[in-house]
Amino acid sequence: MAIDELDQELCSACGICFSICPQDVFRLDEQTRKPIIKYASDCVACWSCELFCPVHCIKVSGSRSRKLPAPY
């Protein structure tokens, strides 16, 4: 899994991870109104969610869960 951690305590529910993830990995937890990692196997380790998170509650590993297609 490329996304190692999403700290719910630290998360401010800003929604940036939802809008920036190119693979649509996150979903909204209806109770907490915060993101959850729903489709971790789709993560391509682009680090966008980690880089743009204003409270740094997301940690992404260096390995990709999903391989990108080879360029032509």
C-alpha positions in Angstrom: 0.0 0.0 0.0 1.4 3.4 -1.0 -0.5 5.4 1.5 1.0 4.5 4.9 -1.0 6.7 7.2 -3.9 9.2 7.4 -4.0 10.6 11.0 -7.7 11.3 11.7 -6.9 13.2 14.9 -4.7 15.7 13.0 -6.9 15.9 9.9 -8.8 19.3 9.6 -11.3 18.0 7.0 -10.2 20.6 4.5 -10.9 18.4 1.5 -7.7 19.0 -0.4 -6.9 15.3 -0.6 -10.2 14.6 -2.2 -9.7 17.2 -4.9 -6.0 16.6 -5.6 -5.9 12.8 -5.8 -5.7 11.7 -9.4 -6.8 8.1 -8.6 -9.8 9.0 -6.4 -8.4 7.0 -3.4 -10.3 8.9 -0.7 -13.9 8.8 0.4 -15.7 10.8 3.1 -16.5 9.2 6.4 -20.1 10.2 7.0 -19.8 10.3 10.8 -16.5 12.3 11.1 -16.9 14.2 7.8 -13.2 13.4 7.3 -11.4 11.5 4.5 -10.7 7.8 4.8 -8.5 5.7 2.5 -11.1 3.7 0.6 -9.2 2.5 -2.5 -5.5 2.2 -1.3 -4.8 -0.3 -4.0 -5.4 2.4 -6.6 -2.7 4.7 -5.1 0.1 5.5 -7.6 2.3 7.2 -4.9 2.2 10.6 -6.6 2.6 12.3 -3.2 0.1 15.0 -4.1 -2.1 14.4 -1.0 0.9 14.4 1.3 2.5 17.5 -0.3 -0.6 19.6 -0.3 -2.1 18.6 3.1 -1.9 21.7 5.2 -1.7 19.8 8.5 0.6 17.0 7.2 -1.7 14.2 8.4 -1.0 11.9 5.3 2.1 9.8 4.8 2.8 8.1 1.5 5.5 5.4 1.0 7.8 5.3 -2.0 6.3 2.1 -3.5 3.3 2.2 -5.8 0.3 0.0 -5.2 -0.9 0.4 -8.7 1.6 0.4 -11.6 1.3 3.1 -14.2 1.1 2.1 -17.9 4.3 2.1 -19.8 4.7 5.1 -22.2 4.5 4.5 -25.9 
